Amino acid sequence: SSETSPIPFLQRCFLCCGVIPAFCVYYQQLLFTHSIYIAFFASLPLLVCASALLTWILFCTLGGVPTEARRCDYTGQYYCSSCHWNDVAVIPARVIHNWDFEAHKVCRYSMRYLTLMISRPVLKLREINPLLFNYVEELVEIRKLRQDILLMKPYFITCKEAIEARLLLQLQDRQHFVENDEMYSLQDLIDIATGRLSCTLTETHTIFAKHIKLDCERCQAKGFVCELCKEGDVLFPFDSHTSVCQDCSAVFHRDCYYDNSTTCPRCPRLTMRRQSQIGQTHPD
């Protein structure tokens, strides 16, 4: 029921390839008991790693004391000391559902996986736990900054000076910030909790806004004048006191827009222009 291991005093089980001391006085009984346990437990959904199970069987059969079973907080499973070194890591589920950043003990596999994924934007908070934004003010602030940066992006990709200055590369470590405002990485959430991300993103937002509103004449020329009051400075969609029409992207003073029942005067003009162009193309 077994074959010889390369090490003379160890014997290898033919079922699981585990090694067992060949000089044990209970060797034959050990092989038999070990094989039964392996055959039985192989059909069950175990919460322990294979190494932990083998160690437990070996020590129990020899009448010794088993090694400590260590729980991984990420997988919820138990591991032996060879697979679980008592490493600690922040658990994504605890952060998303409880805003809890306390580090917990994880196995080696989970530690490597969490380290690999910590900077990858794979967490869509609005779908996983949308109520989190009601309780964490910092998240609301970061979401607004990210939305503003997305509104600034069209100015930069059509501005020669911005391209030469590589302004958007200031966010190259968090490239997903210039692609959407929904995805977060675990590192983003950690930096939000510590306040680091708020400072960094606010500084970047200031640099971007300064280029568009003060430094670049081309970007300034793409601003809007409120068509409802026709007063005030040039408006941009990322200004805090403005509202943007969802249909034509025109920008108005927020008070003017809501006083006018959120009716956009630009949309009817665009509709009439399109109809006129269609009529000229197809006179019949």
N, C-alpha and C positions, 0 to 999 in steps of 0.2 A: 504493500500500500504506500510505499515511499521510495524515493531514490536518494542516492548519496549526494550530499552537498560538497562543493569544492573544498570546504573546510572540514577536516577529518572528524572533529568532534560534534558536528552539527548534522542533522538529518532533515531533508526537505519533504514536506507533505505533497503528495501527488495531486491533491484537490485544490489547494490554495497556494502552493509553492512557498508556504511559510517554513521557516527553519526552526528546528526543535533540538535541544541538547541530546546527543546520542548516548551520553554516558549516564543518563538519568535511570535510576533503578526502576522507575515506573514507565520505562520507554514504550513498551508495547501497549500498555493501558493508555498512555498519553496519546499515542498515534490514533488509537481507536476512538477515544473520547473527542479528540481534536477534529477528526474527520466527521463525526456525527454532528458536532456543533456547526461546522462549516456548512455541511449539507442542509442543516435545518435553517440556519440564519440567512442563507443565500436566497431563500424564497420570501423573506420578509423585508418590508421597507424600513431599513435601519436608520437610526439617528446617530450612529457612531461611525467613525472611519474604519476602514478595514484593518489598519495597524492597531487601532485601539481594541478592536474585537479580538484580534490575534493575541495581543498582550494579556487581555482579560482571561481568555481561555487558558493560556499557558500558565499564568500565575494561579488561577483557581484550581487547575488540575494538579499542580505541584504543591498546592496547599500554601502558597505564598500570599503576599499582599499585592493587589493590583495597583498599577500606576494611576495617578490622578486623572480623572476624566474632566476635560476642560471644555466649557461651552463657548461656542463662537456666537457673539451677539448679532452678527450679520446674517448667518445662515440658520441659527437656532439649533445647530447640530453639535454633537459632542466629539471631541478629538483627543488623541493621545498627546503626550508631551513632545513627541517627535513632529507632529503636525501642527501643534498649537504652542507657540512660544510666549504666550501672554503679551503679544503685541497689542497696542491700543490704537483705535481709529475712530473718527467721527462717523456715525451711522446715518446714511441719507434719509431713511424712513423716519428716524427720530427728529431730524431737522425739519423735514417737510410737514410732519403732522403735529409736532410739539414744539418746534423751534428750540430743540435741545441739542447743544453742541458739545456735550460731555463725551469724552472719548471712552470707548468700551473695548473690552478684550475681544480680539478676533483671531482666527486661525491664520496660518501662513498663506493659504490660498486666497482667503478673503482680503488679507492685507495687501497682497500683490495686486489683486483686482481693483480694490479701492484706490490704491496709489496710481494705477494706470488710468482710472476713469475720473479722477478728482477734478481735472481741468476740462473735461469734455462736456459740452452743453447738451445734456440728454434729459434734463428735468423740465417738463412743461408744467409749471406750477398752477396755471389756470385750470388745467384739467385734473391734476392730481389732488390739489387742495386749494380751491379758489378763495376759501374763507380766510386763508392766511393773510391776504392783503388787508383784511378788515382789522387785524390785530397787530400787524407789524408796520409801523409808519415808515421805516427805512425802505421797505420793499416798494411802497407807493412812490417814494421819492426817486428811487432808482428806476422804476418803470417810466416815470415822467421824463427823466433825463434820457433814457434810451429812446423813447418816442420822439423827443426833440432831435436827437442825433439822426434818426431815420429821416426826419423832415429836412435836415440839413444836407443829407447825402446827395440829393439831386443837384444841389448847387455845386458841390465839389467835383462831381464826375463830369460836369460840363464847364468847369473853370480851369483855364490853363495854368494860372498861378497856383491854384490849390493842388493840381496834379504835380506840378514841379516841386512844390513844397512837401508833397506826400503827407498831407494832413491826415488822411484817413488811416495812415500807418501808425498813428499814435495809439490806435486801438488794436494793433496787430496781435497782442497777447490775448485779446478777447474779440476775435474776429466776428463772432456771432452777434456782437452788439451793433454792427453795421449791416446785419442781415435780417434781424427780426427783434421783437421786444418780448418774446414769450419764453425762449429757451434759456435755462440757467445751468451752470455747472455747480458742483458741490463747492468748489473753491470760491465761486461767486457768492454763494450764500454765507460761507465762512467770513469772507471779506466784508459783506454787508453787515454782519453781526458785530464785527470789530470796528466798523466805521471807516475802514481803509478804502473800500470801493467808492463810498460816497465822496470822499475828498478827491480821489483820482478822477472820477467821472465828472465832478463839478468843475475841476480845473480844465479838463478837456472840452467840456461844454462851453466854457468861457472863451477858450481859444478859438473854437469853431465859430461862435457867434460874433466874435470880434472881427474875424476875417470877412464874414458875410456883410455885416452891418457897417463896418468902419474902414477896413483895409482895402477891400476890393470893389472897384467901381462896377465891374460886370455883375457881380453878385448883388450889389445895391440896386442895380437897374431892374432886377427881377422881383423887387418888392411889390407890395400892393398898397393901394389907397382905398380907404373904406368908402364904398360907393353909397352907403346909407347916410353918412354925415359929411363926407368929402372934406373932413378936417383931420388935423393931427399929423403925426409923422408917418413915414413909410412903414408899413406893417409887414411882418414875416410870420409864417405859420407856426413857428416855434416860440413866438412871444407869449408871455404868460397871460396877457390881457386880451387875447384875440380868440376868435372862433373861425373855424374853417368849414366851408360848405362841402358836404360829403359827395356832391355830384360833380361840381366843376372846380373844386379846390380854391375858390376865391376866399380871400381873407378879409374879415371885418372886425371892428371893435366888438368885444363880447357883449357889452351893454346895448349897442346899436342892433346887433343881430337878434338878441332876444326881445328887445322892444318891438322889433319888426316881425315878431312871431316866427323867427328862424326862416323867413322867406328870403331867398336869394334873388336879387334883381338881375344877376348875370345869367342865370340859367334860361329864362325866357328868351333872351337875346340870342344865346347860342342855339336854342331850339329853332328859332325863326331863321337863323343863318343857315343851319343845316337843311331845313325844308326848302329854302330859297335855292341852295346849291343843287339839291335833288331835282327841283323844278327846272333849272337851267340845263341840267344834264339830260333829263327826260321830259321835253316840252309836251309830249303827247299825254 
